[in-house]
Amino acid sequence: MKLYHGSNVVVENPDVTKGKPYKDFGRGFYLSDTIEQAMEMAERVVERVGVGQAPIVTTFDFDESSMTDGSLKVKSFETYTEEWAEFVLRNRDRKTQQPYHDYDIVYGPIADDGVVRQMRRYEMGAITLKELMQELQYPPNITFQYFFGSDMALEKLKFIC
């Protein structure tokens, strides 16, 4: 299967330590199985870094059988659930010891960018975990991401272009 990474540079040799901490599934390398989603992420990166940059999508080949063959520790969330919301909450929480988990690969929905505000509301008791899950859903449709959190996982990616 082809996976795509959106950025402002070609990422030929991904490095999990270069990922930002406190993201949905923790510090790691994030990809999508849709080029449109990767381009959207690349455009967001360019907005942050400024003028003179261009959005770039890097393409990788991934043998998805490694998600089920037992060679890697994998966590999958097939849809928005309370378990997913709690997992995102712990990974995004700056008070939680990081890394929060030891999965090589995590697959699941992308959280909406308003996650920090929603987390504060949940921690203050203003909303329930179920309401948090609903608030974190990425509009307008469910959108998935692949998190690669270890060098063993990154070895399963083959750079294409």
Phi and psi in radians as a Rosetta constraint file:
Dihedral C 1 N 2 CA 2 C 2 CIRCULARHARMONIC -1.628 0.35
Dihedral N 2 CA 2 C 2 N 3 CIRCULARHARMONIC 2.385 0.35
Dihedral C 2 N 3 CA 3 C 3 CIRCULARHARMONIC -2.187 0.35
Dihedral N 3 CA 3 C 3 N 4 CIRCULARHARMONIC 2.629 0.35
Dihedral C 3 N 4 CA 4 C 4 CIRCULARHARMONIC -2.227 0.35
Dihedral N 4 CA 4 C 4 N 5 CIRCULARHARMONIC 2.481 0.35
Dihedral C 4 N 5 CA 5 C 5 CIRCULARHARMONIC -2.148 0.35
Dihedral N 5 CA 5 C 5 N 6 CIRCULARHARMONIC 2.204 0.35
Dihedral C 5 N 6 CA 6 C 6 CIRCULARHARMONIC -1.715 0.35
Dihedral N 6 CA 6 C 6 N 7 CIRCULARHARMONIC 2.313 0.35
Dihedral C 6 N 7 CA 7 C 7 CIRCULARHARMONIC -2.781 0.35
Dihedral N 7 CA 7 C 7 N 8 CIRCULARHARMONIC -2.885 0.35
Dihedral C 7 N 8 CA 8 C 8 CIRCULARHARMONIC -1.914 0.35
Dihedral N 8 CA 8 C 8 N 9 CIRCULARHARMONIC 0.116 0.35
Dihedral C 8 N 9 CA 9 C 9 CIRCULARHARMONIC -2.475 0.35
Dihedral N 9 CA 9 C 9 N 10 CIRCULARHARMONIC 2.756 0.35
Dihedral C 9 N 10 CA 10 C 10 CIRCULARHARMONIC -1.300 0.35
Dihedral N 10 CA 10 C 10 N 11 CIRCULARHARMONIC 2.303 0.35
Dihedral C 10 N 11 CA 11 C 11 CIRCULARHARMONIC -1.940 0.35
Dihedral N 11 CA 11 C 11 N 12 CIRCULARHARMONIC 1.570 0.35
Dihedral C 11 N 12 CA 12 C 12 CIRCULARHARMONIC -1.366 0.35
Dihedral N 12 CA 12 C 12 N 13 CIRCULARHARMONIC -0.621 0.35
Dihedral C 12 N 13 CA 13 C 13 CIRCULARHARMONIC -2.194 0.35
Dihedral N 13 CA 13 C 13 N 14 CIRCULARHARMONIC 1.522 0.35
Dihedral C 13 N 14 CA 14 C 14 CIRCULARHARMONIC -1.043 0.35
Dihedral N 14 CA 14 C 14 N 15 CIRCULARHARMONIC 2.618 0.35
Dihedral C 14 N 15 CA 15 C 15 CIRCULARHARMONIC -2.418 0.35
Dihedral N 15 CA 15 C 15 N 16 CIRCULARHARMONIC 2.057 0.35
Dihedral C 15 N 16 CA 16 C 16 CIRCULARHARMONIC -1.105 0.35
Dihedral N 16 CA 16 C 16 N 17 CIRCULARHARMONIC -0.463 0.35
Dihedral C 16 N 17 CA 17 C 17 CIRCULARHARMONIC -1.300 0.35
Dihedral N 17 CA 17 C 17 N 18 CIRCULARHARMONIC -0.226 0.35
Dihedral C 17 N 18 CA 18 C 18 CIRCULARHARMONIC -1.542 0.35
Dihedral N 18 CA 18 C 18 N 19 CIRCULARHARMONIC -0.170 0.35
Dihedral C 18 N 19 CA 19 C 19 CIRCULARHARMONIC -1.240 0.35
Dihedral N 19 CA 19 C 19 N 20 CIRCULARHARMONIC 2.642 0.35
Dihedral C 19 N 20 CA 20 C 20 CIRCULARHARMONIC -1.318 0.35
Dihedral N 20 CA 20 C 20 N 21 CIRCULARHARMONIC 2.482 0.35
Dihedral C 20 N 21 CA 21 C 21 CIRCULARHARMONIC -1.311 0.35
Dihedral N 21 CA 21 C 21 N 22 CIRCULARHARMONIC 2.952 0.35
Dihedral C 21 N 22 CA 22 C 22 CIRCULARHARMONIC 1.112 0.35
Dihedral N 22 CA 22 C 22 N 23 CIRCULARHARMONIC 0.636 0.35
Dihedral C 22 N 23 CA 23 C 23 CIRCULARHARMONIC -1.676 0.35
Dihedral N 23 CA 23 C 23 N 24 CIRCULARHARMONIC 3.115 0.35
Dihedral C 23 N 24 CA 24 C 24 CIRCULARHARMONIC -0.838 0.35
Dihedral N 24 CA 24 C 24 N 25 CIRCULARHARMONIC -0.824 0.35
Dihedral C 24 N 25 CA 25 C 25 CIRCULARHARMONIC -2.009 0.35
Dihedral N 25 CA 25 C 25 N 26 CIRCULARHARMONIC 0.250 0.35
Dihedral C 25 N 26 CA 26 C 26 CIRCULARHARMONIC 1.781 0.35
Dihedral N 26 CA 26 C 26 N 27 CIRCULARHARMONIC -2.984 0.35
Dihedral C 26 N 27 CA 27 C 27 CIRCULARHARMONIC -1.362 0.35
Dihedral N 27 CA 27 C 27 N 28 CIRCULARHARMONIC 2.202 0.35
Dihedral C 27 N 28 CA 28 C 28 CIRCULARHARMONIC 3.105 0.35
Dihedral N 28 CA 28 C 28 N 29 CIRCULARHARMONIC -2.839 0.35
Dihedral C 28 N 29 CA 29 C 29 CIRCULARHARMONIC -1.932 0.35
Dihedral N 29 CA 29 C 29 N 30 CIRCULARHARMONIC 2.161 0.35
Dihedral C 29 N 30 CA 30 C 30 CIRCULARHARMONIC -1.875 0.35
Dihedral N 30 CA 30 C 30 N 31 CIRCULARHARMONIC 2.434 0.35
Dihedral C 30 N 31 CA 31 C 31 CIRCULARHARMONIC -2.426 0.35
Dihedral N 31 CA 31 C 31 N 32 CIRCULARHARMONIC 2.907 0.35
Dihedral C 31 N 32 CA 32 C 32 CIRCULARHARMONIC -2.265 0.35
Dihedral N 32 CA 32 C 32 N 33 CIRCULARHARMONIC 2.726 0.35
Dihedral C 32 N 33 CA 33 C 33 CIRCULARHARMONIC -1.634 0.35
Dihedral N 33 CA 33 C 33 N 34 CIRCULARHARMONIC 0.081 0.35
Dihedral C 33 N 34 CA 34 C 34 CIRCULARHARMONIC -2.130 0.35
Dihedral N 34 CA 34 C 34 N 35 CIRCULARHARMONIC 2.282 0.35
Dihedral C 34 N 35 CA 35 C 35 CIRCULARHARMONIC -1.141 0.35
Dihedral N 35 CA 35 C 35 N 36 CIRCULARHARMONIC -0.536 0.35
Dihedral C 35 N 36 CA 36 C 36 CIRCULARHARMONIC -1.118 0.35
Dihedral N 36 CA 36 C 36 N 37 CIRCULARHARMONIC -0.754 0.35
Dihedral C 36 N 37 CA 37 C 37 CIRCULARHARMONIC -1.152 0.35
Dihedral N 37 CA 37 C 37 N 38 CIRCULARHARMONIC -0.724 0.35
Dihedral C 37 N 38 CA 38 C 38 CIRCULARHARMONIC -1.094 0.35
Dihedral N 38 CA 38 C 38 N 39 CIRCULARHARMONIC -0.692 0.35
Dihedral C 38 N 39 CA 39 C 39 CIRCULARHARMONIC -1.138 0.35
Dihedral N 39 CA 39 C 39 N 40 CIRCULARHARMONIC -0.694 0.35
Dihedral C 39 N 40 CA 40 C 40 CIRCULARHARMONIC -1.049 0.35
Dihedral N 40 CA 40 C 40 N 41 CIRCULARHARMONIC -0.762 0.35
Dihedral C 40 N 41 CA 41 C 41 CIRCULARHARMONIC -1.139 0.35
Dihedral N 41 CA 41 C 41 N 42 CIRCULARHARMONIC -0.707 0.35
Dihedral C 41 N 42 CA 42 C 42 CIRCULARHARMONIC -1.065 0.35
Dihedral N 42 CA 42 C 42 N 43 CIRCULARHARMONIC -0.718 0.35
Dihedral C 42 N 43 CA 43 C 43 CIRCULARHARMONIC -1.125 0.35
Dihedral N 43 CA 43 C 43 N 44 CIRCULARHARMONIC -0.635 0.35
Dihedral C 43 N 44 CA 44 C 44 CIRCULARHARMONIC -1.144 0.35
Dihedral N 44 CA 44 C 44 N 45 CIRCULARHARMONIC -0.710 0.35
Dihedral C 44 N 45 CA 45 C 45 CIRCULARHARMONIC -1.072 0.35
Dihedral N 45 CA 45 C 45 N 46 CIRCULARHARMONIC -0.803 0.35
Dihedral C 45 N 46 CA 46 C 46 CIRCULARHARMONIC -1.089 0.35
Dihedral N 46 CA 46 C 46 N 47 CIRCULARHARMONIC -0.662 0.35
Dihedral C 46 N 47 CA 47 C 47 CIRCULARHARMONIC -1.051 0.35
Dihedral N 47 CA 47 C 47 N 48 CIRCULARHARMONIC -0.657 0.35
Dihedral C 47 N 48 CA 48 C 48 CIRCULARHARMONIC -1.294 0.35
Dihedral N 48 CA 48 C 48 N 49 CIRCULARHARMONIC -0.691 0.35
Dihedral C 48 N 49 CA 49 C 49 CIRCULARHARMONIC -1.518 0.35
Dihedral N 49 CA 49 C 49 N 50 CIRCULARHARMONIC -0.366 0.35
Dihedral C 49 N 50 CA 50 C 50 CIRCULARHARMONIC 1.846 0.35
Dihedral N 50 CA 50 C 50 N 51 CIRCULARHARMONIC -2.944 0.35
Dihedral C 50 N 51 CA 51 C 51 CIRCULARHARMONIC -1.102 0.35
Dihedral N 51 CA 51 C 51 N 52 CIRCULARHARMONIC 2.588 0.35
Dihedral C 51 N 52 CA 52 C 52 CIRCULARHARMONIC 1.555 0.35
Dihedral N 52 CA 52 C 52 N 53 CIRCULARHARMONIC 0.004 0.35
Dihedral C 52 N 53 CA 53 C 53 CIRCULARHARMONIC -1.845 0.35
Dihedral N 53 CA 53 C 53 N 54 CIRCULARHARMONIC 2.736 0.35
Dihedral C 53 N 54 CA 54 C 54 CIRCULARHARMONIC -2.267 0.35
Dihedral N 54 CA 54 C 54 N 55 CIRCULARHARMONIC 2.523 0.35
Dihedral C 54 N 55 CA 55 C 55 CIRCULARHARMONIC -1.201 0.35
Dihedral N 55 CA 55 C 55 N 56 CIRCULARHARMONIC 2.372 0.35
Dihedral C 55 N 56 CA 56 C 56 CIRCULARHARMONIC -2.310 0.35
Dihedral N 56 CA 56 C 56 N 57 CIRCULARHARMONIC 2.347 0.35
Dihedral C 56 N 57 CA 57 C 57 CIRCULARHARMONIC -1.936 0.35
Dihedral N 57 CA 57 C 57 N 58 CIRCULARHARMONIC 2.142 0.35
Dihedral C 57 N 58 CA 58 C 58 CIRCULARHARMONIC -1.695 0.35
Dihedral N 58 CA 58 C 58 N 59 CIRCULARHARMONIC 2.390 0.35
Dihedral C 58 N 59 CA 59 C 59 CIRCULARHARMONIC -1.903 0.35
Dihedral N 59 CA 59 C 59 N 60 CIRCULARHARMONIC 2.390 0.35
Dihedral C 59 N 60 CA 60 C 60 CIRCULARHARMONIC -2.251 0.35
Dihedral N 60 CA 60 C 60 N 61 CIRCULARHARMONIC 2.668 0.35
Dihedral C 60 N 61 CA 61 C 61 CIRCULARHARMONIC -1.729 0.35
Dihedral N 61 CA 61 C 61 N 62 CIRCULARHARMONIC 2.380 0.35
Dihedral C 61 N 62 CA 62 C 62 CIRCULARHARMONIC -2.332 0.35
Dihedral N 62 CA 62 C 62 N 63 CIRCULARHARMONIC 2.178 0.35
Dihedral C 62 N 63 CA 63 C 63 CIRCULARHARMONIC -1.455 0.35
Dihedral N 63 CA 63 C 63 N 64 CIRCULARHARMONIC 1.715 0.35
Dihedral C 63 N 64 CA 64 C 64 CIRCULARHARMONIC -1.148 0.35
Dihedral N 64 CA 64 C 64 N 65 CIRCULARHARMONIC -0.187 0.35
Dihedral C 64 N 65 CA 65 C 65 CIRCULARHARMONIC -1.117 0.35
Dihedral N 65 CA 65 C 65 N 66 CIRCULARHARMONIC -0.382 0.35
Dihedral C 65 N 66 CA 66 C 66 CIRCULARHARMONIC -1.199 0.35
Dihedral N 66 CA 66 C 66 N 67 CIRCULARHARMONIC -0.205 0.35
Dihedral C 66 N 67 CA 67 C 67 CIRCULARHARMONIC -1.391 0.35
Dihedral N 67 CA 67 C 67 N 68 CIRCULARHARMONIC -0.289 0.35
Dihedral C 67 N 68 CA 68 C 68 CIRCULARHARMONIC -2.203 0.35
Dihedral N 68 CA 68 C 68 N 69 CIRCULARHARMONIC -0.052 0.35
Dihedral C 68 N 69 CA 69 C 69 CIRCULARHARMONIC -1.503 0.35
Dihedral N 69 CA 69 C 69 N 70 CIRCULARHARMONIC -0.004 0.35
Dihedral C 69 N 70 CA 70 C 70 CIRCULARHARMONIC 1.509 0.35
Dihedral N 70 CA 70 C 70 N 71 CIRCULARHARMONIC -0.016 0.35
Dihedral C 70 N 71 CA 71 C 71 CIRCULARHARMONIC -1.363 0.35
Dihedral N 71 CA 71 C 71 N 72 CIRCULARHARMONIC -0.343 0.35
Dihedral C 71 N 72 CA 72 C 72 CIRCULARHARMONIC -2.294 0.35
Dihedral N 72 CA 72 C 72 N 73 CIRCULARHARMONIC 2.693 0.35
Dihedral C 72 N 73 CA 73 C 73 CIRCULARHARMONIC -1.521 0.35
Dihedral N 73 CA 73 C 73 N 74 CIRCULARHARMONIC 2.035 0.35
Dihedral C 73 N 74 CA 74 C 74 CIRCULARHARMONIC -2.178 0.35
Dihedral N 74 CA 74 C 74 N 75 CIRCULARHARMONIC 2.439 0.35
Dihedral C 74 N 75 CA 75 C 75 CIRCULARHARMONIC -2.156 0.35
Dihedral N 75 CA 75 C 75 N 76 CIRCULARHARMONIC 2.242 0.35
Dihedral C 75 N 76 CA 76 C 76 CIRCULARHARMONIC -2.144 0.35
Dihedral N 76 CA 76 C 76 N 77 CIRCULARHARMONIC 2.355 0.35
Dihedral C 76 N 77 CA 77 C 77 CIRCULARHARMONIC -2.033 0.35
Dihedral N 77 CA 77 C 77 N 78 CIRCULARHARMONIC 1.956 0.35
Dihedral C 77 N 78 CA 78 C 78 CIRCULARHARMONIC -1.414 0.35
Dihedral N 78 CA 78 C 78 N 79 CIRCULARHARMONIC -0.242 0.35
Dihedral C 78 N 79 CA 79 C 79 CIRCULARHARMONIC -2.822 0.35
Dihedral N 79 CA 79 C 79 N 80 CIRCULARHARMONIC 3.108 0.35
Dihedral C 79 N 80 CA 80 C 80 CIRCULARHARMONIC -1.198 0.35
Dihedral N 80 CA 80 C 80 N 81 CIRCULARHARMONIC 2.190 0.35
Dihedral C 80 N 81 CA 81 C 81 CIRCULARHARMONIC -2.446 0.35
Dihedral N 81 CA 81 C 81 N 82 CIRCULARHARMONIC 2.938 0.35
Dihedral C 81 N 82 CA 82 C 82 CIRCULARHARMONIC -1.124 0.35
Dihedral N 82 CA 82 C 82 N 83 CIRCULARHARMONIC -0.639 0.35
Dihedral C 82 N 83 CA 83 C 83 CIRCULARHARMONIC -1.068 0.35
Dihedral N 83 CA 83 C 83 N 84 CIRCULARHARMONIC -0.748 0.35
Dihedral C 83 N 84 CA 84 C 84 CIRCULARHARMONIC -1.057 0.35
Dihedral N 84 CA 84 C 84 N 85 CIRCULARHARMONIC -0.816 0.35
Dihedral C 84 N 85 CA 85 C 85 CIRCULARHARMONIC -1.063 0.35
Dihedral N 85 CA 85 C 85 N 86 CIRCULARHARMONIC -0.738 0.35
Dihedral C 85 N 86 CA 86 C 86 CIRCULARHARMONIC -1.160 0.35
Dihedral N 86 CA 86 C 86 N 87 CIRCULARHARMONIC -0.661 0.35
Dihedral C 86 N 87 CA 87 C 87 CIRCULARHARMONIC -1.106 0.35
Dihedral N 87 CA 87 C 87 N 88 CIRCULARHARMONIC -0.822 0.35
Dihedral C 87 N 88 CA 88 C 88 CIRCULARHARMONIC -1.094 0.35
Dihedral N 88 CA 88 C 88 N 89 CIRCULARHARMONIC -0.748 0.35
Dihedral C 88 N 89 CA 89 C 89 CIRCULARHARMONIC -0.993 0.35
Dihedral N 89 CA 89 C 89 N 90 CIRCULARHARMONIC -0.820 0.35
Dihedral C 89 N 90 CA 90 C 90 CIRCULARHARMONIC -1.169 0.35
Dihedral N 90 CA 90 C 90 N 91 CIRCULARHARMONIC -0.676 0.35
Dihedral C 90 N 91 CA 91 C 91 CIRCULARHARMONIC -1.220 0.35
Dihedral N 91 CA 91 C 91 N 92 CIRCULARHARMONIC -0.538 0.35
Dihedral C 91 N 92 CA 92 C 92 CIRCULARHARMONIC -1.550 0.35
Dihedral N 92 CA 92 C 92 N 93 CIRCULARHARMONIC -0.235 0.35
Dihedral C 92 N 93 CA 93 C 93 CIRCULARHARMONIC -1.383 0.35
Dihedral N 93 CA 93 C 93 N 94 CIRCULARHARMONIC 2.023 0.35
Dihedral C 93 N 94 CA 94 C 94 CIRCULARHARMONIC -1.234 0.35
Dihedral N 94 CA 94 C 94 N 95 CIRCULARHARMONIC -0.174 0.35
Dihedral C 94 N 95 CA 95 C 95 CIRCULARHARMONIC -1.631 0.35
Dihedral N 95 CA 95 C 95 N 96 CIRCULARHARMONIC -0.166 0.35
Dihedral C 95 N 96 CA 96 C 96 CIRCULARHARMONIC -1.517 0.35
Dihedral N 96 CA 96 C 96 N 97 CIRCULARHARMONIC 2.337 0.35
Dihedral C 96 N 97 CA 97 C 97 CIRCULARHARMONIC -0.960 0.35
Dihedral N 97 CA 97 C 97 N 98 CIRCULARHARMONIC 2.220 0.35
Dihedral C 97 N 98 CA 98 C 98 CIRCULARHARMONIC -1.952 0.35
Dihedral N 98 CA 98 C 98 N 99 CIRCULARHARMONIC 2.550 0.35
Dihedral C 98 N 99 CA 99 C 99 CIRCULARHARMONIC -1.254 0.35
Dihedral N 99 CA 99 C 99 N 100 CIRCULARHARMONIC 2.560 0.35
Dihedral C 99 N 100 CA 100 C 100 CIRCULARHARMONIC -1.331 0.35
Dihedral N 100 CA 100 C 100 N 101 CIRCULARHARMONIC -0.475 0.35
Dihedral C 100 N 101 CA 101 C 101 CIRCULARHARMONIC -2.404 0.35
Dihedral N 101 CA 101 C 101 N 102 CIRCULARHARMONIC 2.989 0.35
Dihedral C 101 N 102 CA 102 C 102 CIRCULARHARMONIC -2.146 0.35
Dihedral N 102 CA 102 C 102 N 103 CIRCULARHARMONIC 0.498 0.35
Dihedral C 102 N 103 CA 103 C 103 CIRCULARHARMONIC -1.270 0.35
Dihedral N 103 CA 103 C 103 N 104 CIRCULARHARMONIC 2.470 0.35
Dihedral C 103 N 104 CA 104 C 104 CIRCULARHARMONIC -1.327 0.35
Dihedral N 104 CA 104 C 104 N 105 CIRCULARHARMONIC -0.722 0.35
Dihedral C 104 N 105 CA 105 C 105 CIRCULARHARMONIC -2.328 0.35
Dihedral N 105 CA 105 C 105 N 106 CIRCULARHARMONIC 2.387 0.35
Dihedral C 105 N 106 CA 106 C 106 CIRCULARHARMONIC -2.208 0.35
Dihedral N 106 CA 106 C 106 N 107 CIRCULARHARMONIC 2.332 0.35
Dihedral C 106 N 107 CA 107 C 107 CIRCULARHARMONIC -2.128 0.35
Dihedral N 107 CA 107 C 107 N 108 CIRCULARHARMONIC 2.313 0.35
Dihedral C 107 N 108 CA 108 C 108 CIRCULARHARMONIC 3.052 0.35
Dihedral N 108 CA 108 C 108 N 109 CIRCULARHARMONIC -3.132 0.35
Dihedral C 108 N 109 CA 109 C 109 CIRCULARHARMONIC -1.130 0.35
Dihedral N 109 CA 109 C 109 N 110 CIRCULARHARMONIC 2.659 0.35
Dihedral C 109 N 110 CA 110 C 110 CIRCULARHARMONIC -1.433 0.35
Dihedral N 110 CA 110 C 110 N 111 CIRCULARHARMONIC 2.424 0.35
Dihedral C 110 N 111 CA 111 C 111 CIRCULARHARMONIC -1.498 0.35
Dihedral N 111 CA 111 C 111 N 112 CIRCULARHARMONIC 2.576 0.35
Dihedral C 111 N 112 CA 112 C 112 CIRCULARHARMONIC -1.073 0.35
Dihedral N 112 CA 112 C 112 N 113 CIRCULARHARMONIC 2.619 0.35
Dihedral C 112 N 113 CA 113 C 113 CIRCULARHARMONIC -1.125 0.35
Dihedral N 113 CA 113 C 113 N 114 CIRCULARHARMONIC -0.274 0.35
Dihedral C 113 N 114 CA 114 C 114 CIRCULARHARMONIC -1.401 0.35
Dihedral N 114 CA 114 C 114 N 115 CIRCULARHARMONIC 0.330 0.35
Dihedral C 114 N 115 CA 115 C 115 CIRCULARHARMONIC -1.054 0.35
Dihedral N 115 CA 115 C 115 N 116 CIRCULARHARMONIC -0.679 0.35
Dihedral C 115 N 116 CA 116 C 116 CIRCULARHARMONIC -1.109 0.35
Dihedral N 116 CA 116 C 116 N 117 CIRCULARHARMONIC -0.792 0.35
Dihedral C 116 N 117 CA 117 C 117 CIRCULARHARMONIC -1.076 0.35
Dihedral N 117 CA 117 C 117 N 118 CIRCULARHARMONIC -0.757 0.35
Dihedral C 117 N 118 CA 118 C 118 CIRCULARHARMONIC -1.166 0.35
Dihedral N 118 CA 118 C 118 N 119 CIRCULARHARMONIC -0.645 0.35
Dihedral C 118 N 119 CA 119 C 119 CIRCULARHARMONIC -1.077 0.35
Dihedral N 119 CA 119 C 119 N 120 CIRCULARHARMONIC -0.744 0.35
Dihedral C 119 N 120 CA 120 C 120 CIRCULARHARMONIC -1.082 0.35
Dihedral N 120 CA 120 C 120 N 121 CIRCULARHARMONIC -0.741 0.35
Dihedral C 120 N 121 CA 121 C 121 CIRCULARHARMONIC -1.076 0.35
Dihedral N 121 CA 121 C 121 N 122 CIRCULARHARMONIC -0.719 0.35
Dihedral C 121 N 122 CA 122 C 122 CIRCULARHARMONIC -1.139 0.35
Dihedral N 122 CA 122 C 122 N 123 CIRCULARHARMONIC -0.825 0.35
Dihedral C 122 N 123 CA 123 C 123 CIRCULARHARMONIC -1.097 0.35
Dihedral N 123 CA 123 C 123 N 124 CIRCULARHARMONIC -0.531 0.35
Dihedral C 123 N 124 CA 124 C 124 CIRCULARHARMONIC -1.422 0.35
Dihedral N 124 CA 124 C 124 N 125 CIRCULARHARMONIC -0.120 0.35
Dihedral C 124 N 125 CA 125 C 125 CIRCULARHARMONIC 1.489 0.35
Dihedral N 125 CA 125 C 125 N 126 CIRCULARHARMONIC 0.194 0.35
Dihedral C 125 N 126 CA 126 C 126 CIRCULARHARMONIC -1.329 0.35
Dihedral N 126 CA 126 C 126 N 127 CIRCULARHARMONIC -0.447 0.35
Dihedral C 126 N 127 CA 127 C 127 CIRCULARHARMONIC -2.375 0.35
Dihedral N 127 CA 127 C 127 N 128 CIRCULARHARMONIC 2.756 0.35
Dihedral C 127 N 128 CA 128 C 128 CIRCULARHARMONIC -1.489 0.35
Dihedral N 128 CA 128 C 128 N 129 CIRCULARHARMONIC 2.982 0.35
Dihedral C 128 N 129 CA 129 C 129 CIRCULARHARMONIC -1.071 0.35
Dihedral N 129 CA 129 C 129 N 130 CIRCULARHARMONIC -0.684 0.35
Dihedral C 129 N 130 CA 130 C 130 CIRCULARHARMONIC -1.098 0.35
Dihedral N 130 CA 130 C 130 N 131 CIRCULARHARMONIC -0.744 0.35
Dihedral C 130 N 131 CA 131 C 131 CIRCULARHARMONIC -1.156 0.35
Dihedral N 131 CA 131 C 131 N 132 CIRCULARHARMONIC -0.658 0.35
Dihedral C 131 N 132 CA 132 C 132 CIRCULARHARMONIC -1.037 0.35
Dihedral N 132 CA 132 C 132 N 133 CIRCULARHARMONIC -0.811 0.35
Dihedral C 132 N 133 CA 133 C 133 CIRCULARHARMONIC -0.975 0.35
Dihedral N 133 CA 133 C 133 N 134 CIRCULARHARMONIC -0.779 0.35
Dihedral C 133 N 134 CA 134 C 134 CIRCULARHARMONIC -1.176 0.35
Dihedral N 134 CA 134 C 134 N 135 CIRCULARHARMONIC -0.662 0.35
Dihedral C 134 N 135 CA 135 C 135 CIRCULARHARMONIC -1.214 0.35
Dihedral N 135 CA 135 C 135 N 136 CIRCULARHARMONIC -0.501 0.35
Dihedral C 135 N 136 CA 136 C 136 CIRCULARHARMONIC -1.434 0.35
Dihedral N 136 CA 136 C 136 N 137 CIRCULARHARMONIC -0.146 0.35
Dihedral C 136 N 137 CA 137 C 137 CIRCULARHARMONIC -1.133 0.35
Dihedral N 137 CA 137 C 137 N 138 CIRCULARHARMONIC 2.355 0.35
Dihedral C 137 N 138 CA 138 C 138 CIRCULARHARMONIC -1.387 0.35
Dihedral N 138 CA 138 C 138 N 139 CIRCULARHARMONIC 2.005 0.35
Dihedral C 138 N 139 CA 139 C 139 CIRCULARHARMONIC -1.360 0.35
Dihedral N 139 CA 139 C 139 N 140 CIRCULARHARMONIC 2.739 0.35
Dihedral C 139 N 140 CA 140 C 140 CIRCULARHARMONIC -1.555 0.35
Dihedral N 140 CA 140 C 140 N 141 CIRCULARHARMONIC -0.307 0.35
Dihedral C 140 N 141 CA 141 C 141 CIRCULARHARMONIC -2.200 0.35
Dihedral N 141 CA 141 C 141 N 142 CIRCULARHARMONIC 2.853 0.35
Dihedral C 141 N 142 CA 142 C 142 CIRCULARHARMONIC -1.139 0.35
Dihedral N 142 CA 142 C 142 N 143 CIRCULARHARMONIC 2.277 0.35
Dihedral C 142 N 143 CA 143 C 143 CIRCULARHARMONIC -2.244 0.35
Dihedral N 143 CA 143 C 143 N 144 CIRCULARHARMONIC 2.297 0.35
Dihedral C 143 N 144 CA 144 C 144 CIRCULARHARMONIC -1.849 0.35
Dihedral N 144 CA 144 C 144 N 145 CIRCULARHARMONIC 2.754 0.35
Dihedral C 144 N 145 CA 145 C 145 CIRCULARHARMONIC -2.420 0.35
Dihedral N 145 CA 145 C 145 N 146 CIRCULARHARMONIC 2.701 0.35
Dihedral C 145 N 146 CA 146 C 146 CIRCULARHARMONIC -1.973 0.35
Dihedral N 146 CA 146 C 146 N 147 CIRCULARHARMONIC 2.239 0.35
Dihedral C 146 N 147 CA 147 C 147 CIRCULARHARMONIC -1.904 0.35
Dihedral N 147 CA 147 C 147 N 148 CIRCULARHARMONIC 2.200 0.35
Dihedral C 147 N 148 CA 148 C 148 CIRCULARHARMONIC -1.923 0.35
Dihedral N 148 CA 148 C 148 N 149 CIRCULARHARMONIC 2.001 0.35
Dihedral C 148 N 149 CA 149 C 149 CIRCULARHARMONIC -1.987 0.35
Dihedral N 149 CA 149 C 149 N 150 CIRCULARHARMONIC 0.124 0.35
Dihedral C 149 N 150 CA 150 C 150 CIRCULARHARMONIC -2.525 0.35
Dihedral N 150 CA 150 C 150 N 151 CIRCULARHARMONIC 2.800 0.35
Dihedral C 150 N 151 CA 151 C 151 CIRCULARHARMONIC -1.116 0.35
Dihedral N 151 CA 151 C 151 N 152 CIRCULARHARMONIC -0.601 0.35
Dihedral C 151 N 152 CA 152 C 152 CIRCULARHARMONIC -1.059 0.35
Dihedral N 152 CA 152 C 152 N 153 CIRCULARHARMONIC -0.710 0.35
Dihedral C 152 N 153 CA 153 C 153 CIRCULARHARMONIC -1.170 0.35
Dihedral N 153 CA 153 C 153 N 154 CIRCULARHARMONIC -0.765 0.35
Dihedral C 153 N 154 CA 154 C 154 CIRCULARHARMONIC -1.076 0.35
Dihedral N 154 CA 154 C 154 N 155 CIRCULARHARMONIC -0.498 0.35
Dihedral C 154 N 155 CA 155 C 155 CIRCULARHARMONIC -1.123 0.35
Dihedral N 155 CA 155 C 155 N 156 CIRCULARHARMONIC -0.316 0.35
Dihedral C 155 N 156 CA 156 C 156 CIRCULARHARMONIC -1.445 0.35
Dihedral N 156 CA 156 C 156 N 157 CIRCULARHARMONIC -0.130 0.35
Dihedral C 156 N 157 CA 157 C 157 CIRCULARHARMONIC -1.658 0.35
Dihedral N 157 CA 157 C 157 N 158 CIRCULARHARMONIC 2.375 0.35
Dihedral C 157 N 158 CA 158 C 158 CIRCULARHARMONIC -2.041 0.35
Dihedral N 158 CA 158 C 158 N 159 CIRCULARHARMONIC 2.064 0.35
Dihedral C 158 N 159 CA 159 C 159 CIRCULARHARMONIC -1.085 0.35
Dihedral N 159 CA 159 C 159 N 160 CIRCULARHARMONIC 2.315 0.35
Dihedral C 159 N 160 CA 160 C 160 CIRCULARHARMONIC -1.900 0.35
Dihedral N 160 CA 160 C 160 N 161 CIRCULARHARMONIC -1.035 0.35
